Amino acid sequence: MTPIVSIVGRSDSGKTTLMEKIIPELGKRGYKVATVKHDVHGFDIDKEGKDSWRHKQAGAHTTVISSPKKMAMVRDVDGDLPLRELRERFIRDVDMIISEGYKNDRHPKIEVYRKDAQGELLCSKKDMLIALASDTDFDTGVPCMHIDDVEGIVDIIEDRFLKKQRKPSISLRVNSKNVPLNPFIKDMMARSITGMVSALKGCEDPKEVEVRISP
């Protein structure tokens, strides 16, 4: 199941700015990320007068805009959908979902807090808080990372939610030519090779394996 982590905090605490740094860092480490923005005030992504806007105004329950490089969907809902339902119904083929907001949803959270903010922290460990990103120190029983320590924050996310599910990358060259492999063959070859190698003395935890076969 695709893991979800919510970035929470008070208004103007820097949630979006932190997400803008977390997303490329996860991408640099080889992960595909989906994001969800929670807007309690409602929103409208259609521009008045555009075809898709006219479709919705005419009474369409769901409108899909599709192009060769991206697609978008506007759909009527009966209420505020929880993250779990959004994941199960609409989000596919990613390693991680990062949401902005959803402080009351039952998913792991990282709270952004600045020392010039008014009020107490929004979350604690009982609210599934896993870390704080702040410019001041806290002792709450969870790691408190500096708000600019993006690599450290992503380390926490990766260690807790991603390393176990990450599949090894594998490529095959035969006679100096790359041979395309489908996901099933890739997984089978990676498991077989790493399994055999890990049985060898001194190779119990292989991180990278290179095999060359010459006639």
C-alpha positions in Angstrom: 0.0 0.0 0.0 1.4 3.4 -1.0 2.6 5.2 2.2 1.2 8.7 3.0 2.9 11.4 5.0 1.2 14.7 5.8 3.0 18.0 6.1 1.0 20.0 8.6 1.4 23.3 10.4 -0.2 26.7 11.0 -0.9 29.2 8.2 2.3 30.7 6.7 4.5 28.3 8.6 6.2 27.2 5.4 4.4 23.9 4.6 4.4 24.5 0.8 8.1 25.6 0.8 9.1 22.5 2.7 7.2 20.3 0.2 8.9 22.1 -2.7 12.2 20.9 -1.2 11.1 17.4 -0.1 9.7 16.4 -3.5 12.8 16.9 -5.6 15.0 15.3 -2.9 12.8 12.2 -3.0 12.9 12.3 -6.8 16.7 12.5 -6.7 16.7 9.3 -4.7 14.6 7.5 -7.3 11.1 7.8 -5.9 7.9 8.8 -7.7 5.8 11.2 -5.6 2.2 12.2 -5.7 0.9 15.2 -3.7 -2.4 16.1 -2.3 -3.3 19.7 -1.2 -6.1 20.0 1.3 -8.1 23.2 0.8 -10.9 23.7 3.4 -12.2 26.7 1.5 -12.8 25.0 -1.8 -11.2 25.7 -5.1 -11.9 25.8 -8.9 -9.2 24.9 -11.4 -11.3 25.6 -14.4 -11.1 29.0 -16.1 -14.5 30.6 -16.9 -15.3 30.2 -20.5 -13.0 27.3 -21.2 -14.5 24.1 -22.7 -14.1 22.1 -19.6 -15.7 24.8 -17.5 -18.6 24.9 -19.9 -19.0 21.1 -19.6 -19.2 21.4 -15.8 -21.6 24.4 -16.0 -23.8 22.2 -18.3 -24.1 19.7 -15.5 -21.4 17.1 -16.0 -20.6 15.2 -12.8 -17.0 14.4 -14.0 -14.9 16.2 -16.5 -11.6 14.9 -17.7 -9.1 17.1 -19.6 -6.5 15.0 -21.5 -3.4 15.8 -23.5 -0.3 13.9 -24.7 1.6 14.9 -21.6 -0.9 15.3 -18.7 -4.5 14.9 -17.7 -6.8 16.4 -15.1 -10.1 15.5 -13.7 -12.8 17.7 -12.1 -15.4 15.6 -10.2 -18.3 16.4 -7.9 -18.0 14.8 -4.4 -20.5 14.5 -1.6 -18.0 15.5 1.1 -14.4 16.0 2.1 -12.7 12.8 1.0 -10.2 11.3 3.4 -6.6 10.6 2.2 -7.2 6.8 2.3 -10.1 7.1 -0.2 -8.2 9.5 -2.4 -5.3 7.0 -2.5 -7.5 4.0 -3.3 -9.6 5.7 -5.9 -7.4 8.1 -7.8 -3.6 7.7 -7.2 -1.6 5.0 -9.0 1.9 4.1 -9.9 3.8 6.1 -7.3 6.0 5.2 -4.4 4.9 7.9 -1.9 2.0 10.4 -1.3 2.9 13.7 0.4 -0.1 15.7 1.5 -0.2 19.3 2.6 -2.7 19.7 5.4 -5.0 16.9 6.8 -3.9 17.5 10.3 -6.9 15.5 11.6 -6.5 12.6 9.3 -5.0 9.4 10.8 -1.8 9.2 8.8 1.9 10.0 9.8 2.6 13.7 10.0 5.6 16.0 10.0 4.7 19.4 11.6 6.3 22.6 10.4 6.8 25.1 13.2 8.5 28.5 13.4 9.5 30.2 16.7 7.7 33.4 15.7 4.4 31.5 15.3 1.7 32.0 17.8 0.4 29.1 19.8 1.4 25.6 20.6 2.2 22.7 18.4 -0.8 21.3 16.5 0.2 17.6 16.9 1.8 15.1 19.2 2.8 11.5 19.0 -0.8 10.4 19.7 -1.7 12.3 16.4 0.9 10.1 14.5 3.5 12.9 14.6 6.8 11.4 13.4 9.0 14.5 13.2 9.1 18.2 13.6 10.7 20.6 11.1 11.4 23.8 13.0 13.8 26.6 13.6 13.7 26.0 17.4 14.3 22.9 19.5 11.5 20.7 20.9 11.6 17.7 23.2 8.4 15.9 22.2 9.6 12.3 21.8 10.0 12.6 18.0 13.0 13.8 16.0 13.2 17.6 15.7 15.0 18.6 12.5 16.0 22.0 11.4 13.5 23.3 8.9 16.3 23.7 6.3 17.7 20.2 6.8 15.8 18.7 3.9 18.1 15.7 3.5 17.6 14.8 7.2 13.8 15.1 6.9 13.8 13.0 3.8 16.1 10.4 5.5 13.3 10.0 8.1 10.7 9.5 5.4 12.8 7.1 3.5 13.9 5.0 6.5 10.4 4.6 7.8 8.3 4.2 4.7 10.3 3.6 1.5 13.5 1.5 1.9 11.7 -1.8 2.5 9.5 -1.4 -0.6 12.1 -0.1 -3.0 12.9 -2.6 -5.7 16.4 -3.1 -7.0 17.2 -1.7 -10.4 18.6 -4.2 -13.0 19.7 -3.9 -16.6 20.9 -6.5 -19.1 23.4 -6.0 -22.0 24.1 -8.9 -24.4 26.8 -8.5 -27.1 27.1 -4.8 -26.2 23.4 -4.2 -26.7 20.8 -3.2 -24.1 18.1 -5.7 -23.7 14.7 -4.4 -22.5 13.2 -6.3 -19.5 9.6 -6.3 -18.4 8.9 -5.8 -14.6 8.3 -9.5 -14.0 11.7 -10.6 -15.5 13.5 -7.7 -13.7 12.1 -8.7 -10.3 12.8 -12.4 -10.9 16.4 -11.8 -12.0 17.1 -9.4 -9.2 15.8 -11.8 -6.6 17.6 -14.8 -8.0 21.0 -13.0 -8.4 21.0 -11.2 -5.0 19.8 -14.4 -3.3 22.7 -16.4 -4.7 25.2 -13.7 -4.0 24.0 -13.2 -0.4 24.7 -16.9 0.3 28.4 -16.3 -0.4 30.8 -15.6 2.5 31.4 -11.9 2.9 28.5 -11.0 0.6 25.6 -11.3 3.1 24.2 -7.8 2.5 24.9 -7.0 -1.2 24.1 -3.3 -2.1 25.3 -3.5 -5.7 26.1 -6.5 -7.8 27.8 -6.5 -11.2 28.0 -9.8 -13.2 29.9 -10.2 -16.5 29.9 -13.4 -18.5 32.4 -13.8 -21.3 32.9 -16.8 -23.7 
